[in-house]
Amino acid sequence: MIDRRKIAALLLVLGAALAVAGSFEGTYRTVYRGFGFDQSMTTTLWIVTTEPPQGGPRDAYHALGWPVVVAAVLMVVGAVLTMRERTTFVGRPVAMGAAGALAGIMFSYLLQVRREERVLSELLVKNGGSNTLDVLGGAYLLGAAAIIGLVGAVLAQQRRQRKQAVEAEEEKVVVHQLANDDDTPPFGIAVLDDEKRETP
């Protein structure tokens, strides 16, 4: 049987790696029209770069790189702790908290991007064009990381629930009813009455 603890740890580490990698990838690109040329801005969780270039990269407006990295590190710590029997009781809540934090960060980031998209679409452009916002691969990578991390954290919790159910099953007391005194108790030895004990 496959050990759920190993699968959970693997998913947590994979989710953490994807989250860190996705934080450095472009999450969305905005294109502004009406300046005589199209001005595009590509955003990661760390910086914003412009095309054509206008100075160096600047900090992202929604700079969530460090929170994502911290959540990813905690996911790895949770995965390591769940692999050891002595520390698994600490690893489970750490893994669930970190995966939940990563999912919360990504959800709030998605809401901010959608809000920016709405504001951008309401801006009037003189030449009749329209400003656009395109979601890039980094956003999908981060979303996948959040989902994978949550699945891993849930698997880590389920193993504990199943173990408790098995222990509760083992603790049940079984009482066997004997039909009469001559019956042999289950898994026992027949007890002979006084007449049968006498030898001829």
trRosetta pair geometry for C-beta under 8 A, 3 or more apart (Angstrom, degrees):
i j d omega theta_ij theta_ji phi_ij phi_ji
2 6 7.4 -113 176 59 80 113
2 7 6.5 53 148 -40 117 122
3 6 4.5 71 87 5 106 106
3 7 7.1 173 95 -7 58 84
4 7 5.5 -57 -149 41 41 111
4 8 5.9 44 153 -23 72 106
4 155 5.3 -151 -179 174 101 99
4 156 7.6 176 136 -89 98 34
4 158 6.6 -95 168 82 156 103
4 159 4.6 -176 82 -74 128 113
5 8 5.8 -53 -146 36 29 113
5 9 6.4 28 155 -17 63 106
5 82 5.8 -162 -157 146 94 99
5 83 6.4 137 151 -106 112 49
5 88 7.3 -52 -130 -123 130 131
5 156 6.9 70 -124 -119 60 72
5 159 5.8 25 -62 -63 80 175
6 9 5.8 -53 -146 37 31 110
6 10 6.3 33 154 -21 64 107
6 83 7.4 67 -94 -115 61 94
7 10 5.7 -55 -148 36 31 113
7 11 6.3 28 156 -16 65 107
7 152 7.6 -153 131 -122 66 77
7 155 5.9 -87 98 157 103 157
8 11 5.9 -58 -148 38 29 108
8 12 6.3 29 154 -20 64 107
8 79 7.3 -171 122 -123 75 80
8 82 6.3 -69 101 122 124 154
8 95 7.3 49 159 169 112 162
8 152 4.8 119 -161 -168 58 71
8 153 7.2 112 -163 -78 105 16
8 155 3.9 -160 -85 93 98 109
8 156 4.0 141 176 -60 154 79
8 159 7.3 -101 -18 -12 145 126
9 12 5.7 -54 -147 36 31 112
9 13 6.4 28 157 -15 66 106
9 79 4.0 112 -146 -166 74 93
9 80 7.4 105 -143 -62 119 30
9 82 5.8 -164 -74 76 98 111
9 83 5.3 39 -82 -63 157 101
9 152 7.2 147 -49 -167 8 118
9 156 7.6 95 -54 -85 61 112
10 13 6.0 -57 -148 38 29 107
10 14 6.2 28 154 -18 65 110
10 79 7.8 144 -31 -152 20 130
10 152 7.3 -152 72 -117 51 121
11 14 5.6 -54 -142 40 31 112
11 15 6.1 34 157 -20 65 107
11 148 5.4 -150 -170 173 89 84
11 149 7.1 168 141 -99 87 28
11 151 5.6 -95 174 91 151 95
11 152 3.0 -171 94 -77 108 108
11 155 6.8 93 34 27 143 137
12 15 5.8 -54 -146 37 27 111
12 16 6.4 29 154 -20 62 106
12 75 4.8 -165 -177 172 93 94
12 76 6.9 164 132 -86 101 35
12 78 6.1 -121 -168 86 154 102
12 79 3.9 -174 83 -72 132 113
12 82 7.9 113 6 28 155 136
12 95 5.6 -64 -110 -143 145 112
12 98 8.0 69 -156 84 110 124
12 99 7.0 -90 -120 -67 89 116
12 149 6.0 68 -126 -134 56 69
12 152 4.0 -166 -51 131 69 148
12 153 6.6 97 -91 -59 105 69
12 156 7.5 25 -46 -37 130 133
13 16 5.7 -54 -149 35 31 112
13 17 6.4 31 154 -19 65 105
13 75 7.4 174 -81 126 33 99
13 76 5.7 70 -108 -111 74 80
13 79 5.2 -149 -48 107 85 177
14 17 5.8 -55 -148 36 31 110
14 18 6.3 28 156 -15 65 107
14 148 5.6 -84 99 153 104 143
14 152 7.6 159 45 -55 93 142
15 18 5.9 -57 -146 39 30 109
15 19 6.2 34 155 -24 64 107
15 72 7.7 -156 117 -123 72 80
15 75 6.1 -103 86 171 106 157
15 99 6.9 30 115 -116 157 97
15 102 7.3 127 152 100 115 164
15 145 4.7 117 -164 -168 66 65
15 146 7.2 119 -162 -72 115 12
15 147 7.8 -157 -116 69 116 44
15 148 3.9 -172 -81 94 97 99
15 149 3.2 171 148 -60 159 80
15 150 7.9 154 -123 1 160 50
15 152 6.1 -138 -3 11 131 134
16 19 5.7 -55 -149 32 30 114
16 20 6.6 25 157 -15 65 104
16 71 7.9 -160 -118 115 83 68
16 72 3.8 121 -155 -163 82 82
16 73 7.2 129 -156 -55 129 22
16 75 4.2 -172 -71 79 112 125
16 76 5.0 -114 70 -48 177 90
16 79 7.8 -111 -8 -9 135 135
16 145 7.4 126 -63 -164 11 111
16 149 6.9 100 -50 -95 61 115
17 20 6.1 -56 -150 36 31 106
17 21 6.3 25 155 -13 65 111
17 72 7.5 137 -48 -164 24 123
17 145 7.9 -153 70 -120 47 113
18 21 5.7 -58 -143 43 31 109
18 22 5.8 31 159 -20 67 112
18 141 5.7 -151 -179 177 94 86
18 142 7.5 173 136 -96 90 31
18 144 5.9 -85 160 95 152 99
18 145 3.7 -166 96 -85 106 100
18 148 6.7 77 32 41 144 141
19 22 5.8 -57 -141 39 25 110
19 23 6.5 34 156 -31 61 102
19 68 5.4 -158 165 179 106 102
19 69 7.9 177 121 -85 104 37
19 71 6.9 -90 153 89 160 104
19 72 4.5 -165 79 -83 126 116
19 75 7.8 106 20 20 144 150
19 102 5.9 -66 -111 -147 151 132
19 142 6.2 70 -127 -130 63 69
19 145 3.8 162 -62 157 74 153
19 146 7.3 96 -91 -56 109 62
19 149 7.2 18 -41 -42 128 137
20 23 5.9 -49 -153 21 30 114
20 24 7.6 16 154 -8 58 102
20 68 7.1 163 -89 130 48 102
20 69 6.0 70 -109 -109 91 75
20 72 5.1 163 -49 142 94 175
21 24 6.5 -69 -166 36 35 101
21 25 6.8 30 145 -22 69 110
21 141 6.5 -93 98 163 95 141
22 25 5.4 -57 -147 32 43 114
22 27 7.8 71 167 -86 89 92
22 45 8.0 64 119 -11 72 126
22 68 8.0 -112 80 176 93 149
22 138 5.0 133 -168 -161 73 70
22 139 7.7 138 -176 -67 116 11
22 141 3.4 -173 -99 105 113 111
22 142 4.0 -178 131 -60 145 73
22 144 7.9 164 -67 49 147 91
22 145 5.8 -137 10 -13 140 136
23 44 6.7 82 160 170 49 101
23 45 4.2 -60 -155 42 81 135
23 46 6.7 81 154 -31 92 98
23 64 7.7 -124 -132 97 108 76
23 65 5.0 116 174 -127 126 75
23 68 4.8 168 -83 89 132 148
23 69 6.8 -84 27 -54 170 82
23 138 7.5 117 -89 -169 8 116
23 142 6.9 93 -66 -90 59 115
24 44 5.9 6 -157 -165 26 146
24 45 7.7 -61 -60 40 31 94
24 46 6.8 4 -107 7 59 130
24 65 7.9 67 -70 -127 61 117
24 138 7.6 -147 77 -122 35 127
25 44 6.4 154 82 -119 22 105
25 136 7.0 -152 145 120 95 114
25 137 5.9 -72 159 92 139 90
25 138 3.1 -180 98 -87 96 102
25 141 6.0 66 45 33 147 145
26 29 6.4 17 171 -56 131 93
26 42 4.6 -46 -126 -178 127 109
26 43 6.7 98 -151 65 74 39
26 44 5.7 -78 -96 -73 39 78
26 136 4.2 -13 110 94 97 163
26 137 7.1 65 68 45 81 76
26 138 5.1 176 76 -2 31 127
27 43 5.8 -51 52 98 92 87
27 44 6.1 120 -7 -126 91 37
27 45 6.6 79 -27 -48 135 73
27 109 7.6 -62 178 159 158 127
27 113 7.2 -116 135 -89 114 141
27 135 7.3 -40 161 -153 61 68
27 136 5.8 152 163 54 9 98
27 138 4.2 -84 -76 89 58 114
27 139 4.3 94 -158 -60 80 85
27 142 7.0 -5 -110 5 112 137
28 42 7.8 -174 99 -146 35 53
28 43 5.6 -3 62 51 74 108
28 113 5.6 140 -19 -143 156 124
28 133 5.9 12 173 -179 123 93
28 134 6.4 166 -158 85 72 46
28 135 5.2 -38 -101 -109 93 47
28 136 5.7 -170 -88 5 29 89
28 139 6.3 43 -51 -42 84 133
29 40 5.7 6 179 -175 107 108
29 41 6.8 166 -155 81 60 44
29 42 4.7 -20 -102 -99 92 72
29 43 7.3 -179 -86 14 41 74
29 133 7.3 167 84 -154 44 50
29 134 4.9 -9 57 57 93 98
29 136 5.9 79 -16 -48 94 118
30 40 6.9 166 86 -151 45 58
30 41 5.0 -6 56 54 93 96
30 43 7.5 37 -2 -14 96 113
30 116 7.4 -86 -78 147 134 119
30 120 6.1 -132 -141 -117 118 152
30 131 6.9 9 -176 176 92 105
30 132 7.2 174 -150 91 51 48
30 133 5.0 -16 -101 -102 77 79
30 134 7.9 -176 -78 21 32 67
31 38 5.5 -6 -171 -176 103 111
31 39 7.2 150 -158 79 51 44
31 40 4.7 -19 -101 -98 75 86
31 131 6.4 179 88 -155 61 61
31 132 4.8 7 48 54 106 90
31 133 7.8 -163 18 -74 70 35
31 134 7.5 37 -10 -4 106 104
32 35 6.6 48 118 -13 102 119
32 38 7.1 152 74 -161 47 58
32 39 4.5 -18 60 64 101 99
32 40 7.5 -176 18 -79 68 35
32 41 7.6 34 -8 -5 105 103
32 131 5.4 -3 -112 -118 52 110
33 38 5.5 -22 -95 -108 76 80
33 39 7.9 -172 -73 25 30 72
33 125 5.2 26 86 -142 96 145
33 127 6.9 -97 144 54 108 113
33 129 4.0 -65 115 99 154 138
33 130 7.0 51 35 64 132 19
33 131 6.1 -157 19 -80 83 60
34 125 4.3 -149 -54 -152 127 86
34 126 5.0 116 -143 26 113 87
34 127 5.7 -173 -104 12 73 96
34 129 6.5 -157 -52 53 80 109
35 38 7.8 139 45 -95 98 16
35 39 5.6 28 32 -20 146 116
37 52 7.2 5 126 2 144 115
39 50 6.7 -18 -173 -163 90 108
39 51 7.7 155 -160 78 47 50
39 52 7.5 -70 -117 30 69 68
40 50 7.0 150 85 -157 51 56
40 51 4.7 -13 64 59 100 98
41 48 5.4 3 -177 -177 105 111
41 49 7.3 163 -154 81 57 37
41 50 5.3 -24 -100 -100 74 74
41 51 7.8 -174 -77 20 32 72
42 48 7.0 159 79 -155 43 59
42 49 5.2 -13 58 60 96 89
42 50 7.9 -176 18 -83 71 25
42 51 7.2 39 -10 -6 105 110
42 136 7.3 41 -148 -32 97 157
43 47 7.8 -159 -144 102 51 38
43 48 5.0 -17 -100 -103 75 85
43 60 5.4 100 -158 -128 96 109
43 61 7.5 -45 -129 25 137 87
43 62 7.6 57 171 45 138 93
44 47 5.8 22 47 47 104 64
44 48 7.8 -162 24 -76 64 42
44 60 6.4 -121 73 -63 54 137
44 65 7.5 42 129 -78 96 113
44 138 6.3 -104 -124 -172 77 174
45 60 6.3 -130 -177 39 19 163
45 62 7.5 -64 -132 109 61 82
45 63 6.6 97 167 -153 58 44
45 64 4.9 -75 -156 66 107 73
45 65 4.2 140 119 -71 101 71
45 68 6.0 0 162 7 166 143
45 109 7.6 -37 -106 -126 100 147
45 138 7.8 -151 -19 157 90 133
45 142 7.8 120 -48 -86 130 147
46 59 7.5 -84 166 -139 51 62
46 60 5.9 113 94 -7 15 118
46 63 6.3 54 -129 -142 29 91
46 65 4.2 40 -76 -55 82 148
47 57 4.2 28 173 163 134 126
47 58 6.6 143 -156 76 82 27
47 59 6.3 -71 -110 -112 60 29
47 60 5.7 -116 -85 -40 5 85
48 57 6.5 160 71 -161 41 79
48 58 5.5 -21 55 66 95 80
48 59 7.4 18 9 101 90 21
48 60 5.3 128 -40 -99 87 61
48 61 7.2 36 -44 -14 137 78
49 53 7.6 -39 -175 -109 87 81
49 57 4.9 -41 -83 -102 79 97
50 53 5.9 121 82 -126 86 35
50 54 4.9 -21 81 25 149 93
50 55 7.9 52 34 52 126 72
55 58 7.4 40 103 -46 118 103
59 63 5.3 -30 177 -68 98 141
60 63 4.4 141 66 -79 91 73
60 64 7.9 -68 92 10 134 63
60 65 7.7 120 30 -26 130 104
62 109 6.0 133 149 -130 139 82
62 112 5.0 125 -93 122 149 155
62 113 7.7 -96 25 -58 160 74
63 66 7.7 35 142 9 92 91
64 67 5.1 -52 -167 46 78 113
64 68 5.7 81 134 -26 88 102
64 105 5.7 152 180 -174 136 112
64 109 5.8 -100 19 -82 158 121
65 68 6.0 -65 -154 37 28 109
65 69 6.3 24 155 -18 67 109
66 69 5.6 -54 -143 37 35 111
66 70 6.2 35 158 -20 68 104
67 70 5.7 -54 -145 36 32 111
67 71 6.3 31 157 -17 65 106
67 101 7.6 -132 175 158 97 109
67 105 5.4 174 122 -113 123 140
68 71 5.8 -55 -148 38 31 110
68 72 6.2 32 153 -21 65 107
68 102 6.7 76 -135 -127 67 85
68 105 5.9 -171 -79 123 76 156
68 142 7.3 -58 -133 -134 141 115
69 72 5.6 -54 -147 36 31 113
69 73 6.4 33 154 -21 65 103
70 73 5.8 -52 -148 34 31 111
70 74 6.5 28 153 -16 64 107
71 74 5.8 -57 -149 39 32 110
71 75 6.4 39 150 -25 65 103
71 98 5.1 146 -164 -167 67 78
71 99 7.8 130 176 -79 106 20
71 101 4.5 -154 -113 98 118 112
71 102 4.1 158 143 -67 143 85
71 105 6.5 -139 -16 -1 156 141
72 75 5.5 -49 -151 30 33 115
72 76 6.8 32 152 -16 63 101
72 98 7.7 152 -69 174 11 119
72 102 7.0 89 -63 -93 63 130
72 145 7.9 -29 -98 174 105 134
73 76 5.8 -54 -155 35 34 110
73 77 6.4 35 147 -19 66 105
74 77 5.3 -49 -145 37 37 115
74 78 6.2 42 153 -21 66 103
74 94 6.1 -137 179 177 92 93
74 97 7.1 -70 147 93 137 95
74 98 3.5 -171 104 -98 108 129
74 101 7.4 37 65 43 143 138
75 78 5.6 -52 -148 36 30 113
75 79 6.4 34 151 -22 63 104
75 95 6.3 70 -139 -136 58 66
75 98 4.3 -160 -63 121 66 135
75 99 6.0 93 -107 -64 109 73
75 102 6.9 0 -51 -26 131 140
75 149 5.6 -63 -127 -138 145 118
75 152 7.8 75 -167 85 109 136
75 153 7.9 -85 -131 -64 92 106
76 79 5.5 -51 -149 33 33 114
76 80 6.5 33 153 -18 65 103
77 80 5.8 -55 -150 36 31 110
77 81 6.3 27 154 -16 65 109
77 91 7.8 -154 133 -124 64 79
77 94 6.0 -81 104 152 100 141
77 98 7.6 139 51 -47 94 156
78 81 5.8 -58 -145 39 30 109
78 82 6.3 28 158 -20 66 107
78 91 5.0 121 -164 -167 57 71
78 92 7.4 114 -165 -84 103 8
78 94 3.8 -167 -92 103 95 95
78 95 3.0 163 153 -67 139 70
78 96 7.6 -180 -154 0 153 47
78 97 7.8 175 -78 46 141 82
78 98 5.6 -153 -12 21 136 131
78 99 7.9 -97 64 -23 159 94
78 153 7.4 4 132 -106 149 92
78 156 7.5 26 154 -159 108 180
79 82 6.0 -57 -147 35 28 108
79 83 6.9 33 153 -28 60 104
79 91 7.3 163 -37 -167 4 119
79 95 6.4 104 -57 -102 54 117
79 152 7.3 -20 -93 159 104 135
80 83 5.9 -55 -159 23 33 115
80 84 7.6 12 154 -5 63 103
80 91 7.1 -150 78 -116 48 124
81 84 6.5 -67 -158 38 37 98
81 87 4.4 -102 -158 131 82 114
81 88 6.7 153 142 -99 73 33
81 90 5.3 -88 177 89 141 93
81 91 2.8 -179 101 -80 98 101
81 94 6.1 63 43 44 147 139
81 95 7.7 -151 60 -38 105 99
82 87 7.8 -97 -63 104 22 82
82 88 5.0 65 -140 -131 50 79
82 91 3.6 -157 -52 123 65 141
82 92 6.1 100 -98 -64 107 62
82 95 6.1 -3 -35 -30 132 143
82 156 5.1 -63 -132 -139 157 124
83 88 7.7 -179 33 -87 16 92
83 91 7.5 172 7 -123 54 172
84 87 4.6 38 81 34 112 99
84 88 6.4 -160 82 -46 51 77
84 91 7.6 135 45 -31 78 140
85 88 5.8 -29 -139 -9 28 119
87 90 5.1 -50 -173 41 76 111
87 91 5.7 81 128 -30 86 103
88 91 5.2 -54 -139 38 39 116
88 92 6.4 47 163 -31 70 97
88 160 7.8 176 139 -79 114 106
89 92 6.5 -38 -146 19 26 111
90 93 7.0 -68 -165 42 35 96
90 94 6.2 29 150 -16 70 117
91 94 5.6 -66 -146 43 32 112
91 95 5.9 32 161 -22 71 109
91 156 7.1 -112 122 -171 98 140
92 95 6.0 -56 -145 35 25 109
92 96 6.4 18 160 -12 62 109
92 153 8.0 113 -162 -161 58 73
92 156 5.1 -175 -118 138 78 111
92 157 5.8 114 -165 -87 114 66
92 160 6.2 13 -103 -32 161 143
93 96 5.7 -56 -141 42 34 109
93 97 5.9 35 160 -20 68 108
94 97 5.9 -57 -144 39 26 110
94 98 6.2 21 159 -15 64 110
95 98 6.1 -59 -144 39 26 106
95 99 6.1 20 161 -13 64 111
95 152 6.9 -107 179 119 124 95
95 153 4.6 179 135 -114 95 86
95 156 5.2 40 81 47 153 163
96 99 6.0 -57 -141 42 28 107
96 100 6.0 28 158 -18 64 112
96 153 4.4 133 -94 -180 56 123
96 154 7.8 94 -108 -68 96 46
96 156 7.3 -140 -51 73 87 119
96 157 6.3 54 -72 -55 129 121
97 100 5.7 -59 -145 40 26 111
97 101 6.2 29 155 -22 64 106
98 101 5.6 -52 -147 34 30 113
98 102 6.5 31 154 -19 64 103
98 149 7.3 -103 113 -179 86 129
98 153 7.6 -176 63 -86 78 132
99 102 5.7 -51 -148 35 33 111
99 103 6.4 32 153 -17 64 106
99 146 7.5 124 -170 -158 72 56
99 149 3.9 -175 -126 143 96 100
99 150 4.9 155 159 -82 122 49
99 152 6.8 -173 -89 66 146 91
99 153 3.9 -136 25 -26 152 141
100 103 5.7 -55 -147 39 32 111
100 104 6.2 34 153 -20 65 107
100 150 7.3 89 -76 -104 53 92
100 153 7.3 -122 -32 106 78 170
101 104 5.6 -55 -147 37 31 112
101 105 6.3 34 154 -22 65 103
102 105 5.7 -51 -148 33 31 112
102 106 6.4 26 156 -14 64 107
102 145 6.8 -96 165 123 136 99
102 146 5.1 -165 126 -110 98 79
102 149 5.4 26 65 75 145 162
103 106 5.9 -57 -148 40 31 108
103 107 6.2 32 154 -21 65 107
103 146 4.3 122 -96 -171 65 113
103 147 7.8 98 -103 -67 105 41
103 149 7.2 -154 -46 78 92 114
103 150 5.6 47 -59 -61 138 121
104 107 5.7 -53 -144 35 31 112
104 108 6.4 27 159 -14 65 105
105 108 6.1 -60 -150 39 28 106
105 109 6.2 28 152 -20 64 110
105 146 8.0 -157 61 -96 83 123
106 109 5.5 -53 -144 37 33 114
106 110 6.3 37 155 -23 65 103
106 142 5.4 175 -114 142 118 107
106 143 6.1 151 177 -93 141 56
106 145 7.9 166 -67 71 146 93
106 146 4.5 -98 20 -54 153 150
107 110 5.7 -52 -150 33 30 112
107 111 6.6 31 151 -18 62 103
107 146 8.0 157 -36 -173 78 163
108 111 5.6 -52 -151 35 35 113
108 112 6.5 36 151 -19 65 104
109 112 5.6 -54 -151 35 34 112
109 113 6.4 33 152 -19 66 104
109 142 7.6 -33 76 126 150 151
110 113 5.7 -53 -147 36 33 110
110 114 6.3 32 154 -18 65 106
110 139 7.5 109 -96 -162 85 115
110 143 7.8 66 -71 -86 128 108
111 114 5.7 -55 -147 38 31 111
111 115 6.4 34 153 -21 64 105
112 115 5.6 -52 -148 35 32 112
112 116 6.4 31 153 -18 64 105
113 116 5.7 -54 -149 37 33 111
113 117 6.3 37 151 -23 65 104
113 133 7.4 167 -180 162 86 138
113 135 7.2 79 157 -98 145 96
113 139 7.3 13 -50 -113 174 140
114 117 5.5 -50 -148 33 33 115
114 118 6.5 35 153 -20 64 102
115 118 5.8 -53 -152 34 33 111
115 119 6.5 30 152 -15 66 105
116 119 5.7 -54 -145 39 34 110
116 120 6.0 37 154 -23 66 109
116 133 6.6 135 112 -107 95 157
117 120 5.7 -55 -144 36 28 114
117 121 6.4 27 157 -20 63 106
117 133 4.3 -124 -108 54 86 148
118 121 6.0 -56 -148 34 29 108
118 122 6.7 24 154 -18 62 109
119 122 5.9 -64 -156 34 32 110
119 123 7.2 43 149 -34 64 95
120 123 6.0 -43 -161 10 37 114
120 131 4.8 -120 173 112 94 126
120 132 7.5 85 136 -156 130 2
120 133 5.4 114 60 -38 157 115
121 130 7.1 13 -136 -173 67 111
121 131 6.8 -142 -88 72 36 91
121 133 7.9 -83 -47 6 87 106
123 131 5.5 24 64 10 118 139
125 128 6.6 -68 96 43 97 8
125 129 4.8 -74 121 68 152 71
125 130 6.1 -154 12 -91 138 29
125 131 6.4 162 -57 -32 122 80
135 139 5.0 -72 -171 47 99 151
135 140 7.5 102 144 -39 110 87
136 139 6.1 113 64 4 56 97
137 140 5.6 -59 -154 40 46 109
137 141 6.0 47 151 -24 76 105
138 141 5.5 -54 -146 36 34 114
138 142 6.3 33 156 -18 67 105
139 142 5.8 -55 -149 37 30 109
139 143 6.4 32 152 -20 64 106
140 143 5.5 -52 -146 36 34 114
140 144 6.3 36 154 -19 65 104
141 144 5.8 -53 -149 36 30 111
141 145 6.4 34 150 -22 63 105
142 145 5.4 -50 -148 33 34 115
142 146 6.5 35 153 -20 65 102
143 146 5.8 -53 -151 33 33 110
143 147 6.5 28 154 -15 65 106
144 147 5.8 -57 -147 39 33 109
144 148 6.1 30 157 -17 68 109
145 148 5.9 -57 -142 40 28 108
145 149 6.1 29 158 -20 63 110
146 149 5.8 -57 -147 38 26 112
146 150 6.4 26 156 -18 63 107
147 150 5.9 -56 -150 36 30 109
147 151 6.5 30 154 -19 65 105
148 151 5.8 -54 -149 35 32 112
148 152 6.4 32 153 -18 65 106
149 152 5.7 -56 -149 37 31 112
149 153 6.3 29 155 -18 66 107
150 153 5.7 -55 -145 38 32 110
150 154 6.2 32 156 -19 66 106
151 154 5.8 -55 -147 37 30 110
151 155 6.4 32 154 -20 64 105
152 155 5.8 -54 -148 34 31 112
152 156 6.6 34 153 -21 63 104
153 156 5.6 -52 -153 32 34 114
153 157 6.7 30 151 -17 64 104
154 157 5.7 -56 -152 36 36 110
154 158 6.4 40 151 -26 68 104
155 158 5.7 -50 -145 30 34 114
155 159 7.0 41 158 -25 62 97
156 159 6.4 -49 -161 21 31 111
156 160 7.6 27 147 -13 58 104
157 160 5.9 -59 -165 33 42 112
157 161 6.7 38 146 -18 72 106
158 161 5.5 -55 -149 36 40 112
158 162 6.2 37 155 -18 71 104
159 162 5.9 -55 -148 38 31 109
159 163 6.3 33 153 -21 64 107
160 163 5.7 -55 -148 35 31 112
160 164 6.5 31 154 -19 64 105
161 164 5.8 -54 -150 35 31 111
161 165 6.5 33 151 -20 64 105
162 165 5.6 -53 -150 34 34 113
162 166 6.5 35 153 -18 66 103
163 166 5.8 -53 -150 35 33 111
163 167 6.4 32 152 -18 65 106
164 167 5.7 -54 -146 38 33 111
164 168 6.3 34 154 -21 65 105
165 168 5.7 -53 -147 36 30 111
165 169 6.5 34 152 -21 63 104
166 169 5.6 -53 -151 34 33 114
166 170 6.4 30 153 -18 65 106
167 170 5.7 -55 -148 36 33 110
167 171 6.4 31 154 -21 65 108
168 171 5.8 -57 -147 34 32 111
168 172 7.4 53 151 -42 59 88
169 172 6.1 -34 -167 -3 37 114
176 185 6.2 123 90 -154 140 86
176 186 5.3 -167 -101 16 163 113
178 181 7.4 72 133 -92 133 27
178 183 4.5 -178 -158 65 95 131
178 185 6.3 -58 -80 -88 118 79
179 183 5.2 115 40 -48 84 140
180 183 5.9 124 57 -16 58 96
181 191 7.8 -76 178 80 84 101
181 193 6.6 64 129 -67 130 112
182 190 7.8 6 -178 -155 52 114
182 193 7.8 -50 -87 -20 75 111
184 188 6.5 -175 172 78 74 87
184 189 7.4 -65 -152 178 99 17
184 190 4.2 -59 -102 -77 94 91
185 188 3.6 17 78 37 102 140
185 189 8.0 -2 48 40 93 31
185 190 7.9 165 15 -91 67 47
192 196 4.0 -119 -172 92 112 120
192 197 5.1 145 106 -63 119 77
193 196 5.4 86 55 16 69 102
193 197 7.1 -127 102 -13 34 94
194 197 5.6 -57 -148 29 32 114
194 198 7.1 38 156 -30 63 96
195 198 6.2 -49 -163 17 34 110
